[in-house]
Amino acid sequence: MSYSAPVKDMLFVMKELADIDSIAALPGHEDAGFDTAQAVVEEAARFCGEVLAPLNVAGDRTPSAWANGEVTTTPGFKAAFRQFAEGGWQGVIHPVDFGGQGLPKLIATPCIEALNSANLSFALCPLLTDGAIEALLTAGSDEQKALYLPKFIEGEWTGTMNLTEPQAGSDLALVRTRAEPQGDGTYKVFGTKIFITYGEHDMAKNIVHLVLARTPDAPEGVKGISLFLVPKFLVNEDGSLGARNDVHCVSIEHKLGIKASPTAVLQYGDHGGAIGYLIGEENRGLEYMFIMMNAARFAVGMQGVAVAERAYQQAVAYAKERVQSRPVDGSAKEPVTIIHHPDVRRMLSTMRAYTEGARALAYVAAAHSDFAHGHPDDAARKSHQAIYEYLVPIVKGFSTEMSVDVASLGVQVHGGMGFIEETGAAQHYRDARILPIYEGTTAIQANDLIGRKTVRDGGATAQALLAQIDQTIAALAEADGQPFKSMHRHLSAGSLSLARAVEFIVAKFKSDPNAVFAGSVPYLRLAGIVLAGWQMARAMIVAQAKRANDERFYSAKIATAEFFAEHILSLAPGIEASIVSANGREGVLALSEDQF
Amino acid sequence: MSYSAPVKDMLFVMKELADIDSIAALPGHEDAGFDTAQAVVEEAARFCGEVLAPLNVAGDRTPSAWANGEVTTTPGFKAAFRQFAEGGWQGVIHPVDFGGQGLPKLIATPCIEALNSANLSFALCPLLTDGAIEALLTAGSDEQKALYLPKFIEGEWTGTMNLTEPQAGSDLALVRTRAEPQGDGTYKVFGTKIFITYGEHDMAKNIVHLVLARTPDAPEGVKGISLFLVPKFLVNEDGSLGARNDVHCVSIEHKLGIKASPTAVLQYGDHGGAIGYLIGEENRGLEYMFIMMNAARFAVGMQGVAVAERAYQQAVAYAKERVQSRPVDGSAKEPVTIIHHPDVRRMLSTMRAYTEGARALAYVAAAHSDFAHGHPDDAARKSHQAIYEYLVPIVKGFSTEMSVDVASLGVQVHGGMGFIEETGAAQHYRDARILPIYEGTTAIQANDLIGRKTVRDGGATAQALLAQIDQTIAALAEADGQPFKSMHRHLSAGSLSLARAVEFIVAKFKSDPNAVFAGSVPYLRLAGIVLAGWQMARAMIVAQAKRANDERFYSAKIATAEFFAEHILSLAPGIEASIVSANGREGVLALSEDQF
């Protein structure tokens, strides 16, 4: 199946909802206006559609393979990665000083989307390298930056994140990998890391692992974790490669999906110790890792949008081609293509509405990140940062959960053919399933949303967003026509539900944490639906104003927004009931363990 | 992963909700009381747990394989099928006259559930044979019944249903397979059938295909379809096997799941014509097939319950074993098993509540079928039959759709391990995905629910059910305690939503069919949630009354019912908004084809 990036919608969101023009007015982003955005996105669309998309099925059928400690990636991946590197795609968002293009996150985001729609497994490699770059930019020494960042950005080397161990998944307090200081400033690292994406592969000359480990005297728990840089090949001062380090890939996993992306078990120090270099200060590893993770979590949220878009495109293509049954309204005597049947429409519209809503929310979040970094005003920066941080777990959790549902609908649209692997729809259903799990499960995102993002400021950021939503509701009230009436009704109800959920969570967090956390994922989902629905509401208002310029595009946007209101936002009050419970604790925690 | 049939819940539902005692009072079912039910279900549980469940993973890893027209099933399947046959399991529900046990459907249903939980792929073979038996009982000649039924029932031969062709999936009007009369009472059949479950295999001595085909002068469309019996080996008058017939398996599909179950492409008549025998009268094939399909659709609904139960059991086992993170309420200083975390509880409770609700609804439907067949009173039979027929598309559509969500939650409970195939959770996620597709997609079920089951009688059957729900609501109002208050609130709201949906559908069916059918699947889901929630409400009332007898079981039932109310029934009004739309048509059908 081919993939064609939805450039028009991407640019619409960037311009009309995420305010690229204001970002271009920030210091340092003078060249990052709409024209640049358009040029970059169109080139990304071309590259992803032509080079990466055709390799997506191949990656599923001929996964990465392990033999004797080495991993051979899917045929074609290595050459594609060279093209990716030469095109400068690894550096889009990274600093010019280290060879990047220094573009705003808002422009990088559609590129990431297209990359992941085209080839989710392939895109994971640069996604992890982005994380490593972020960590070094934040906490690396000048020498480390100078030695590693240009190599990452030019695509010579790639990066990994090593958090998980067999006993330490969501709970990093349980990390046992140890790092022993050698007295010369280096450490020797010993331990086993699992689930390491692209922990071993053949697409780059070196692989640089960022590894969570404990030094000998570190305190227990998460406050005793440090971050180390452990290259596969040691790096000489001039940047050339030295000896093979003592980190080895002992196996890769047999997975449900994203099969081209090798998921490695890495063994550190079985032959005397893997040489590692401390990043930043001892015992601050988790803090640095969170910086990487915020970027990575946002990116995984984009993977959700991306796989949903790909599944949607494939389902639409099939629905336009497959002929079956006469229309229910008797408008034709002969069987028609199934896109004419109301339930197929409902499924396609659900897929489309979720995808457009989640895209808009993510791009708007990216813009907040840009303002948080570049706005000249201190208070504005803080406020944008708070909103961005509130949105990251939602972008991650909501986009990925919906992507599973969207991919499942994609299979359903295909009927029996969807269950046959040759069709390709099933690959998206399998691939998407990891997204609500890695980089922090949806529950972990929801805990973050509740603890750090909602309760810590007493609900202030959530309230600020609700106040902005009220302005949109007021604008909807002034618009004519059923689509606007529907959106007004459901966005009003949804934002009230969200407000009550926030109030409940802030009020009960200390007195009844079990009741609050029992509603954590429903709260995340409610916030996602309301905030994405809000973006669809903003979009339909713009579309109405500009409708005459491009009837086809804008009328579709209005209809999709209406669909979002009537079929997705309408679920909000029901979800509220799962959060704001007179009886949350009893309902969810009433059973004793042995009653399960 | 092991499987242990939930015998206690099965028997509870049979006794307290589906009224097995009254079924035992029907003529011919004198021996089919609770004691018989208990003995049969316990034996089914033992056989399924010990013999079939251990083969489930093997079936996924070593699927059925095709070579030279023959299919070799997973090692162990053939021997297990012999045990199945010798245990008399094929005949549980079928007439004593042909070697069956003649037990009520209500007793057969938990057996079917256990069979499918234990091994979904294996269970498909008897499921299809059941369909063939039903068809012959309904429309076969006395000779056909005498020749084939005992062989089916003793497990010597198996049956298949041949509907689908490459161009004819949901739309059977497009069937092209032809049957030419030979003048001697037989026909020669020519054509290609696809997606034929167990269309070829090595577990039985003969395979008897029931095939939809057209005779030369048949009218166009569904009114020109006849049903033929085409055995793989021709059958002599004494029941011994004769010559190989001209039906050949040219390939099997490479599927997302249920891999042990061979899905065959069957070629009829490439070597002169496959000899076939007309079943019943010409051009009434679809009518007969619908009889098979009603039984098969109910059974596929049970597959949904079954895979949900299996996924639940696996997730519970993992959640009780995996240690990760301290409790959010600070009740322990050390990491605990994840079943102590509120969101894991929420996921497990969601899985459990859906499964128990869907089970109860399906068993109650089975009881209606028994009353419809055996009740001495004409009017009562008709009324039970109408309710059974209303419930069949709901049991099929609701149970299978929820099974996909439940299996997906099962993966999520496992975290990263869920994505690794060795864990086994992913198999359920893959296996379940076919259930909302085969034997009629959810949209086909929803169309049936709307057209034949709701509109045809002007909503009378739906209203009759709603009146029964009102009685339960009245009983809830008299009970004390938060669980009953919650259920009262959400069942009241849900039944109002369902009532309004029925009213809308009946009123608008002719004037605005697109608006009605755009809400068809949401209507089915709403009906499923409300009717399953109603069964949970009935269950909690019984549980309250009997609580002192078995605190552990009944308090769990009450808590699960409360969870169903607060987390599932609470969604009903939101779903209503997707059905009863001021603007259904514009929302779903507003886009032109080229806007997708």
Boltz contact constraints between the chains, C-beta under 6 A:
constraints:
  - contact:
      token1: [A, 169]
      token2: [B, 324]
      max_distance: 6.0
  - contact:
      token1: [A, 169]
      token2: [B, 415]
      max_distance: 6.0
  - contact:
      token1: [A, 169]
      token2: [B, 416]
      max_distance: 6.0
  - contact:
      token1: [A, 170]
      token2: [B, 324]
      max_distance: 6.0
  - contact:
      token1: [A, 171]
      token2: [B, 324]
      max_distance: 6.0
  - contact:
      token1: [A, 171]
      token2: [B, 325]
      max_distance: 6.0
  - contact:
      token1: [A, 171]
      token2: [B, 335]
      max_distance: 6.0
  - contact:
      token1: [A, 195]
      token2: [B, 416]
      max_distance: 6.0
  - contact:
      token1: [A, 253]
      token2: [B, 420]
      max_distance: 6.0
  - contact:
      token1: [A, 254]
      token2: [B, 421]
      max_distance: 6.0
  - contact:
      token1: [A, 255]
      token2: [B, 419]
      max_distance: 6.0
  - contact:
      token1: [A, 256]
      token2: [B, 419]
      max_distance: 6.0
  - contact:
      token1: [A, 256]
      token2: [B, 426]
      max_distance: 6.0
  - contact:
      token1: [A, 316]
      token2: [B, 596]
      max_distance: 6.0
  - contact:
      token1: [A, 324]
      token2: [B, 170]
      max_distance: 6.0
  - contact:
      token1: [A, 324]
      token2: [B, 171]
      max_distance: 6.0
  - contact:
      token1: [A, 325]
      token2: [B, 171]
      max_distance: 6.0
  - contact:
      token1: [A, 328]
      token2: [B, 513]
      max_distance: 6.0
  - contact:
      token1: [A, 328]
      token2: [B, 517]
      max_distance: 6.0
  - contact:
      token1: [A, 329]
      token2: [B, 513]
      max_distance: 6.0
  - contact:
      token1: [A, 329]
      token2: [B, 514]
      max_distance: 6.0
  - contact:
      token1: [A, 335]
      token2: [B, 171]
      max_distance: 6.0
  - contact:
      token1: [A, 339]
      token2: [B, 593]
      max_distance: 6.0
  - contact:
      token1: [A, 342]
      token2: [B, 514]
      max_distance: 6.0
  - contact:
      token1: [A, 342]
      token2: [B, 517]
      max_distance: 6.0
  - contact:
      token1: [A, 342]
      token2: [B, 518]
      max_distance: 6.0
  - contact:
      token1: [A, 342]
      token2: [B, 588]
      max_distance: 6.0
  - contact:
      token1: [A, 343]
      token2: [B, 443]
      max_distance: 6.0
  - contact:
      token1: [A, 343]
      token2: [B, 520]
      max_distance: 6.0
  - contact:
      token1: [A, 343]
      token2: [B, 521]
      max_distance: 6.0
  - contact:
      token1: [A, 345]
      token2: [B, 588]
      max_distance: 6.0
  - contact:
      token1: [A, 345]
      token2: [B, 589]
      max_distance: 6.0
  - contact:
      token1: [A, 346]
      token2: [B, 518]
      max_distance: 6.0
  - contact:
      token1: [A, 346]
      token2: [B, 588]
      max_distance: 6.0
  - contact:
      token1: [A, 349]
      token2: [B, 588]
      max_distance: 6.0
  - contact:
      token1: [A, 411]
      token2: [B, 433]
      max_distance: 6.0
  - contact:
      token1: [A, 415]
      token2: [B, 169]
      max_distance: 6.0
  - contact:
      token1: [A, 415]
      token2: [B, 437]
      max_distance: 6.0
  - contact:
      token1: [A, 415]
      token2: [B, 441]
      max_distance: 6.0
  - contact:
      token1: [A, 416]
      token2: [B, 169]
      max_distance: 6.0
  - contact:
      token1: [A, 416]
      token2: [B, 195]
      max_distance: 6.0
  - contact:
      token1: [A, 416]
      token2: [B, 437]
      max_distance: 6.0
  - contact:
      token1: [A, 419]
      token2: [B, 255]
      max_distance: 6.0
  - contact:
      token1: [A, 419]
      token2: [B, 256]
      max_distance: 6.0
  - contact:
      token1: [A, 419]
      token2: [B, 434]
      max_distance: 6.0
  - contact:
      token1: [A, 420]
      token2: [B, 253]
      max_distance: 6.0
  - contact:
      token1: [A, 421]
      token2: [B, 254]
      max_distance: 6.0
  - contact:
      token1: [A, 426]
      token2: [B, 256]
      max_distance: 6.0
  - contact:
      token1: [A, 433]
      token2: [B, 411]
      max_distance: 6.0
  - contact:
      token1: [A, 434]
      token2: [B, 419]
      max_distance: 6.0
  - contact:
      token1: [A, 437]
      token2: [B, 415]
      max_distance: 6.0
  - contact:
      token1: [A, 437]
      token2: [B, 416]
      max_distance: 6.0
  - contact:
      token1: [A, 441]
      token2: [B, 415]
      max_distance: 6.0
  - contact:
      token1: [A, 443]
      token2: [B, 343]
      max_distance: 6.0
  - contact:
      token1: [A, 482]
      token2: [B, 583]
      max_distance: 6.0
  - contact:
      token1: [A, 513]
      token2: [B, 328]
      max_distance: 6.0
  - contact:
      token1: [A, 513]
      token2: [B, 329]
      max_distance: 6.0
  - contact:
      token1: [A, 514]
      token2: [B, 329]
      max_distance: 6.0
  - contact:
      token1: [A, 514]
      token2: [B, 342]
      max_distance: 6.0
  - contact:
      token1: [A, 517]
      token2: [B, 328]
      max_distance: 6.0
  - contact:
      token1: [A, 517]
      token2: [B, 342]
      max_distance: 6.0
  - contact:
      token1: [A, 518]
      token2: [B, 342]
      max_distance: 6.0
  - contact:
      token1: [A, 518]
      token2: [B, 346]
      max_distance: 6.0
  - contact:
      token1: [A, 520]
      token2: [B, 343]
      max_distance: 6.0
  - contact:
      token1: [A, 521]
      token2: [B, 343]
      max_distance: 6.0
  - contact:
      token1: [A, 556]
      token2: [B, 591]
      max_distance: 6.0
  - contact:
      token1: [A, 556]
      token2: [B, 595]
      max_distance: 6.0
  - contact:
      token1: [A, 559]
      token2: [B, 590]
      max_distance: 6.0
  - contact:
      token1: [A, 559]
      token2: [B, 591]
      max_distance: 6.0
  - contact:
      token1: [A, 562]
      token2: [B, 587]
      max_distance: 6.0
  - contact:
      token1: [A, 563]
      token2: [B, 587]
      max_distance: 6.0
  - contact:
      token1: [A, 566]
      token2: [B, 581]
      max_distance: 6.0
  - contact:
      token1: [A, 566]
      token2: [B, 587]
      max_distance: 6.0
  - contact:
      token1: [A, 567]
      token2: [B, 578]
      max_distance: 6.0
  - contact:
      token1: [A, 570]
      token2: [B, 574]
      max_distance: 6.0
  - contact:
      token1: [A, 570]
      token2: [B, 577]
      max_distance: 6.0
  - contact:
      token1: [A, 571]
      token2: [B, 574]
      max_distance: 6.0
  - contact:
      token1: [A, 574]
      token2: [B, 570]
      max_distance: 6.0
  - contact:
      token1: [A, 574]
      token2: [B, 571]
      max_distance: 6.0
  - contact:
      token1: [A, 574]
      token2: [B, 574]
      max_distance: 6.0
  - contact:
      token1: [A, 577]
      token2: [B, 570]
      max_distance: 6.0
  - contact:
      token1: [A, 578]
      token2: [B, 567]
      max_distance: 6.0
  - contact:
      token1: [A, 581]
      token2: [B, 566]
      max_distance: 6.0
  - contact:
      token1: [A, 583]
      token2: [B, 482]
      max_distance: 6.0
  - contact:
      token1: [A, 587]
      token2: [B, 562]
      max_distance: 6.0
  - contact:
      token1: [A, 587]
      token2: [B, 563]
      max_distance: 6.0
  - contact:
      token1: [A, 587]
      token2: [B, 566]
      max_distance: 6.0
  - contact:
      token1: [A, 588]
      token2: [B, 342]
      max_distance: 6.0
  - contact:
      token1: [A, 588]
      token2: [B, 345]
      max_distance: 6.0
  - contact:
      token1: [A, 588]
      token2: [B, 346]
      max_distance: 6.0
  - contact:
      token1: [A, 588]
      token2: [B, 349]
      max_distance: 6.0
  - contact:
      token1: [A, 589]
      token2: [B, 345]
      max_distance: 6.0
  - contact:
      token1: [A, 590]
      token2: [B, 559]
      max_distance: 6.0
  - contact:
      token1: [A, 591]
      token2: [B, 556]
      max_distance: 6.0
  - contact:
      token1: [A, 591]
      token2: [B, 559]
      max_distance: 6.0
  - contact:
      token1: [A, 593]
      token2: [B, 339]
      max_distance: 6.0
  - contact:
      token1: [A, 595]
      token2: [B, 556]
      max_distance: 6.0
  - contact:
      token1: [A, 596]
      token2: [B, 316]
      max_distance: 6.0
